[in-house]
Amino acid sequence: MLENLQKYRIRLASNSPRRRELLSGLGIDYEVKLLPDIDETYPDTLKGEEIPLFIAREKAAAYLPSMESDELIITADTIVYVDDEVLGKPKDEADARRMLHLLSGRSHQVITGVCISARHFQRAFAATTEVTFDTLSEEEIDFYVRTYRPMDKAGSYGIQEWIGYIGVCGMKGSYFNVMGLPVQRLYQELKKC
Ligand SMILES: Cc1cn([C@H]2C[C@H](O)[C@@H](COP(=O)(O)OP(=O)(O)OP(=O)(O)O)O2)c(=O)[nH]c1=O
């Protein structure tokens, strides 16, 4: 555990099992706080990394009023960005298929915004990974959506699932960032707190 963090009780405000797994991998002691339903809409003037940063701050805002002085809260948001279109979680299976067709045979960006909040400071940063998918057949997309039901995943895919194994042919940046938390960068930022 980082010495400078021992004065804080670290909280991960997230309902995502992937984020819990990733933060545990850092070897940091923390407690999970369930996130209330957050309105994930954002001003349409925002672009690229401004979007997940805005939403990660909104997630933190839900906790700020009740935060104790020794608490440090981590919140995050992941989006998939392709051709200036933001792909969040799909509305239904048809939407999931549409997104996967859009991502097939090309590169897109996965951006995670992270917000570290304490009573007297807030640090926010974003990390981007470029992911390239091989061409996905109709049959592969259909099998993945029916079997894995990626309704809780931005862009309708989990790189850690079957589709990541058979479909991802290139990547620039952090793999963990695609899964929902850029842990190496988070570690660096926590050291500065
Ligand atoms: C692109 C991609 C996303 N994801 C997941 C990470 C996030 O959990 C989810 C994006 O949705 P988010 O809204 O970022 O997070 P969440 O609602 O799951 O969790 P929280 O309670 O913290 O708001 O998609 C993967 O697991 N693998 C992937 O390859």
The ligand as an ORCA input file, in Angstrom:
! r2SCAN-3c Opt
* xyz 0 1
  C     -14.978     -1.630    -24.102
  C     -15.177     -2.439    -22.860
  C     -15.979     -1.990    -21.824
  N     -16.151     -2.730    -20.697
  C     -17.005     -2.261    -19.601
  C     -16.262     -1.410    -18.580
  C     -17.389     -0.691    -17.874
  O     -17.832     -1.519    -16.781
  C     -18.493     -0.630    -18.934
  C     -18.713      0.800    -19.358
  O     -19.706      1.377    -18.583
  P     -19.477      2.519    -17.520
  O     -20.706      3.369    -17.508
  O     -18.148      3.171    -17.718
  O     -19.364      1.745    -16.134
  P     -20.394      0.826    -15.360
  O     -21.791      1.347    -15.463
  O     -20.177     -0.610    -15.806
  O     -19.850      0.940    -13.890
  P     -19.962      2.156    -12.824
  O     -20.857      1.632    -11.756
  O     -18.538      2.350    -12.374
  O     -20.538      3.366    -13.517
  O     -18.042     -1.410    -20.035
  C     -15.511     -3.971    -20.553
  O     -15.669     -4.644    -19.525
  N     -14.681     -4.411    -21.547
  C     -14.484     -3.721    -22.701
  O     -13.722     -4.182    -23.583
*
